Amino acid sequence: MVVGLGDVGVRAARQLIDTPGIDRVIVAARRLEHAREVAGALHDGAEPLKLGRDDPLPPGIDAIASALPSDVDAALARRSVAAGIPYASSADRDATIRALLALDSDARANGTRLVAGCGLAPGLSDVLARHAVGVLDAVDELHVARWGIAGPASVSEARHAEREPALEWRDGEMVHDKHRHAELIWFPDPVGARECELVATGVELLVDATPGAGRVTARLGIPSARRFTPPGRKDPGAAWGAVRSEAWGWRGNVRTSVVYGVIERTGVAAGTVLGVTAAWLAGALPDVAVGDPGAYGLGAAVDTVPFLAELARRGVKAAAFDGVAVG
């Protein structure tokens, strides 16, 4: 079942419909008319359902993929865990992620899994970061950055992240960065170089997924309607999303960096990540990840190589950044 039928949720539903072994995909919304509209647009295999706060969960559900706004996501997750239904969430607000992870003991008791941060960043960025760390013998710094938004709800969440205090992991503790300066981050074309602000979003998930790093940061850049472009020209990167994960550490006695990135339409990338995660939780992609029941972030849940390979098969391809490392 897919709930939250914006850009990310609709893309996740399409991914599930196209997954062998998934026989039935329910698209749920508070208004039945909206669910019917989405099901009609998806054509084959989607069933509409009205699902309000007090409506019971339908029987026979193998997994729930949630692209709900942060303020309602945790409430549905609690209901899902109580019913023993695996749950994947793309919510990226720190308070919501903490509320999801707090369901760990309930998930273990009910023999089910809850995976938080199943979007672009947090989400795909964490998988790339863990994959980069695996290339090194030892890691001491980890930095991720995201550019792009997926729709009106994504804009709201991104603005909220910019207003929250900026945090980074430094030498075993979370540290508040009072300066919060923007930094120019290089992404592949057509996004190119973009200013990204330091945020707290997803830092704790990165620390959990990649233990050992002495410093961990996350940055976020948002296309602005006020961004100046010459008359008659558009910003070619405004409609795209990109993520970059950079790990610094040691390979033998040489300090070096490993950088992975992805560029794709933001809703496409985030929705594909959410859909693949939900397909794994439903049992259709058993090779993507293994893990005991509980609540954890995506980076800690999946086997990076088969997960990235499955994304690539669906068109969301990661690439290594080649060049001379500059520290």
N, C-alpha and C positions, 0 to 999 in steps of 0.2 A: 504494500500500500504506500502511495506517495501523498504526502500532505504538504501544503504550501505551494500553490500552483502559480508561482511567478516564473521568471526566466530559468532559474536553477531547477525548480521542481519539475517543470515541464520537460526539460532536457533529461533529467534523471528518469522520468517516466518513459521517455522514448528509449533510453538505454536499456531499461528493464524489459520493455516489450521486445527489443531486438536480441535479448539474451536467451540462447537455447536453454531449456530446462525451466524457464519461467512461463507458466501456463496462464496466469491471471494477474493483471495489474489493475488495482483499484486506485482511482484518482479522487481524493477527498477534499472537500472545501466546506466552509460554513454555509455557503449558499449552494443549493443543489443546481441552480442554473449555471453557476460558474463551473462546477464540476462537469456538467453535461457539455458545456461549451468546449472545455479542454479535451474531454473524451472524444468529442466529435472531430476536433482538429487532429487528434492522434490516430483517428480512423480505426486501426486494427488492434483489438485486444485490450482496450482500456474500458473500465466500468466506472461510471460516476457514482459518488456517494456523498450524502450530506453528513458531515461530522462536526458537530458543535462541541462546546466544552463539556456538556453533560450527556452527549450521545454515547451509547456503548460502542466499544470497538467491535467490528464485525468478526464472526468466527472464521477460522481457517486461515488466519494471516501468518505467513512465515517470517516477515520482516516489515519494518516501517522505515521509509526514507523521509526524513523531515527537512523541508526548506522553510519552515515556519519562522516568523519574526521571533527574536530572542525572548520577548516578554511572555510568549505563550508556549515556547518550545519545551521548557523543562516540565511543565504541567503534564503535557502529553507523554513525555518520556517516563514520568513516574507511573502513569497508567500502563504504559507498554511494559515496563519492567515488572510491575505487579502481576501482569497477565502472562509473564514469561515469553514475551515477544521481542526478538532482537531489534535494536533501534540504532539508526544512523542519523546523525544531526549535522547540518551544515552551519549551524549558528556560530557566529564568531565574536560575540560579546563575552568578555572575560567572566562577568558575573554568571552568565548562563552556562558557560563551560564548567565553571566551578560547581554549579548546581548539578550538572550532569554527572561529573566525576564523583560527587558526593553520594551518588546512587550505587557505588561500587559494591557495598556489602549487600544491598538488596538484590542486585543483579547476580551476585555469587549465590545467594540463598535461593534464588529462583532459577538458577541454572541457565541464565541468558547473558547476552552480550550487549553492551551499549558503547558505541563508538562516537566520540565527540570530535568536532573540528574536521568535518568531511567536505571541505570546500577547496578554494584555491590557496588561501593562507589565512588562518591555519588550515592544514589539510595536505594538499599536494606539496607545499613547501616543506612540511615536516618529513614526508617520505623522501624527497630529494635530499634534504639535510642528512637524514640517517644513511642514505645511500652514499653520500659524499664522505661522511665520517667513516664508513666501512672501508674506504679506499686507503685511509691513513692508518699508520701504526698507533698514533696517539693524536688527540685533538685538543687544542686549547682555546680556540675561538670559533664561534658559529654565528653567522649573520644572514638573515633572510629579509627579502624585500618584495613587496607586491605593488603592482600598478593596476588600476582598473576597478570598475564597478559593474554589477550585473543587472541593475534595475533600481527603481525608486526605493525599495526596502534596503537594498545594498548601500545606496547613498546614505540613508539614515544611519545605518550601522557604522559606516566608515566615518561619518561626521562625529558620531558618538565616540569612536575610538580616538579621534584627534582631540576631543575635549578632555578625555580622561588623562590622569597623570601618566607620564611616560616612565616605563620601568625597564630595567635590563638586569640580567643575571650576571653577577660579578663576584667571583671568589666565594661561592657557596651561599649567597643571599641575594634577594631582590633589592635593587637600589633604585631610588627615585632620581631621575635625571632632570634637574631644574632648568637646564638650558634648552633642551628639546630643539636643537637646531636641525634644519633640513639638510640632507646630504644628496649630492648628485649621484644617482645610481644608473649604471649602464645596463640596458636591456637590448635584446636584438631589435632590428628594424621590423615593423615601422614604429615601434614605441620609442626606441632610442634612449637618450639620456633624460632622466626625469628626477625632479626633486621629490624625495620621500622623507616624511617625518618619522622620528622615533616614536613608537607606540608600545603599549603593554600587551596588545592583543596577541595571544598565542605563545608568549614567551614561556609560560609554565609548561605547556605541552611540549615545546621543543626541548626543554631541560629534561623532562621525563623520558622523551624518546631517544635522547643522545646524552646519556650521563658521561661526565668526565670533562666537559668543556668548562673552562674557567670563566668565559664571558660569552653571553648569548644575547643578541639583540634582534628586534623585528622593526621593520620600517614599512610605511604605507604611503602611497601616492594616489591622488584622486584627480581625474580630469576635471577641470574647472570650466564652467560656462563663461567665466570672465577672462579665460586665457586668450591673449591677443594673437590673432592670425591676420595676415594681410588680406585686404578685400578680395573676395572671390576665391579664397583658399580655405581649406579645412585642415585641422590638425589630423594627420593620417593615423596617429596612434591613439586618438581619443576613444575609439570604439573597441579597442583591443584590451586584453588583460595579459599580464606577464608576471612571472614569479622567478626569483633568483635566490638560490641557496648557496652560500659560500662558507666552506669549512677551512680553517687554518690549523695546521698541526705539523706532525713529523712523519716522514717516511725514511726509515733508517736514521741517519744523522743529519738529514737535510730538512729544514723547515720549508714547507710549501703550502699551496692552497689548491683546493678542488672546488670548482664552481659548476653547478648545474642550473638549467633554467628551462622554462616553458613559455611559449607565447601562443595565445589562442583567444578567441572571443571569451570574455570573462564568464558569461553564463554557460557557454558550451563546456569550458574546462571544469568549472565548479560542478555543473550538473552531471558531467561524466564521472567525476570522482565520486559524487554521492551515489549515482546509479550503480557503479561497479562495487562500491562498498556494500550497498544493500543487496546486490545479487550474491555477493559472498555470504552475507549473513543469512540469506534465504537458502543457501546450500547449492547454488548453481555454479559457483566458481570456487571449488574447494581448495585449489592450489594457490589462491591469492594470499591466504593468510591462515595461520593457526593460532590458537590461543585459548586459554581457559575462560570460563565465564567471568564477567566483571565489567567495569567501566574504565575506558582508557581512551587516549587520543589516537588518531589515525596513524601517526608516525610510529607509535609503539605497538600497533595492532597487526600491521601487515608485513609480509615478506616482500621487501622492496623490489627485487628483480621481477618476479611474476606479476606484481601489481603494476609496475611501470610498463611491462610488456603488454598487459591487457589494455591499459590506457592507450598505448601506441597503436594497438590493433584497432582501436576505436577512433583513432585520428588525433589524440592528444599526445604529442611526442616530446619527450625531454631531450635536451642536448647538452653536451659539455661545452663550457666556455674555454677556448684555447687561447694561449698567449703567455706572456712573461709575467709571472707573479710579482706584484709590487706590494711590499709591506709598509 
